[in-house]
Amino acid sequence: MTEIARINEIMDCLPSGVNLLAVSKGHSPQSIRNLANHGQLDFGESRLQEAIPKKNNLKDLDQLRWHFVGKLQKNKVRGVIKAFDFIHSVDSVSLLERISRISQEENKVLSIFIQVKFKEDPSKGGFLKQDLLNNWSKIISLKNIHLTGLMAIPPITLDLNQRKDLFCECRNLANHLGLKDCSMGMSDDWKEAIEEGATWIRLGSLLFGNLRLN
Ligand SMILES: *Cc1c(COP(=O)(O)O)cnc(C)c1O
């Protein structure tokens, strides 16, 4: 099946209010172009070094919106602010403060998702819920940050029912904080995430296939 056939099938299942982020890491500019020609505008990348040449290759498509979904290193913050419109993976107050400061210098405002860890998972970053609540007043006072929502990645060891519980916890916390968006759900659990209130699903392999360039 081509990317186009796959995306048509997925779009048919998306309720209104749920946005599709096509996570294009490891895939070619041409695959991105194919989807863009089909109307898909939101693309996700997890490495700045990979994203920059791809964006250059796609310069003519100036309506694309770029979402950073990877682990964000301190020394990459300026580059990400310059090249991206959204960050899904902000996992500490110090990182938020740095994004705020550099965004002011660059005269930019990105849409920011805060990554939350609802279960212990040494392989993943994210705020613990209590840490987020404790720091909330400081976080919302930061300038040049458009806080749009929460992001969660369930540990791969969870079965689908446990993932649903985690997605539900994420939705409840976002509601409690007055945040509209939840970025949750990937290729193998996006339907469950939508049932629990995702507003952004992040699909890679389901859209592009499993074969990566690198
Ligand atoms: C790679 C990636 C995805 C897409 O994963 P698939 O399982 O291929 O759909 C989604 N979110 C993040 C943060 C990723 O790094």
PDBQT file of the ligand as one rigid body, heavy atoms in Angstrom, charges set to zero:
ROOT
HETATM    1  C1  LIG A 301       8.777   7.701  16.064  1.00  0.00    +0.000 C 
HETATM    2  C2  LIG A 301       7.796   8.362  16.926  1.00  0.00    +0.000 A 
HETATM    3  C3  LIG A 301       6.426   8.242  16.686  1.00  0.00    +0.000 A 
HETATM    4  C4  LIG A 301       5.854   7.372  15.585  1.00  0.00    +0.000 C 
HETATM    5  O1  LIG A 301       5.963   6.043  15.984  1.00  0.00    +0.000 OA
HETATM    6  P1  LIG A 301       5.242   4.854  15.169  1.00  0.00    +0.000 P 
HETATM    7  O2  LIG A 301       5.126   3.764  16.174  1.00  0.00    +0.000 OA
HETATM    8  O3  LIG A 301       6.154   4.524  14.041  1.00  0.00    +0.000 OA
HETATM    9  O4  LIG A 301       3.923   5.342  14.744  1.00  0.00    +0.000 OA
HETATM   10  C5  LIG A 301       5.556   8.940  17.508  1.00  0.00    +0.000 A 
HETATM   11  N1  LIG A 301       5.993   9.699  18.523  1.00  0.00    +0.000 NA
HETATM   12  C6  LIG A 301       7.308   9.846  18.794  1.00  0.00    +0.000 A 
HETATM   13  C7  LIG A 301       7.717  10.706  19.932  1.00  0.00    +0.000 C 
HETATM   14  C8  LIG A 301       8.248   9.174  18.018  1.00  0.00    +0.000 A 
HETATM   15  O5  LIG A 301       9.541   9.317  18.292  1.00  0.00    +0.000 OA
ENDROOT
TORSDOF 0
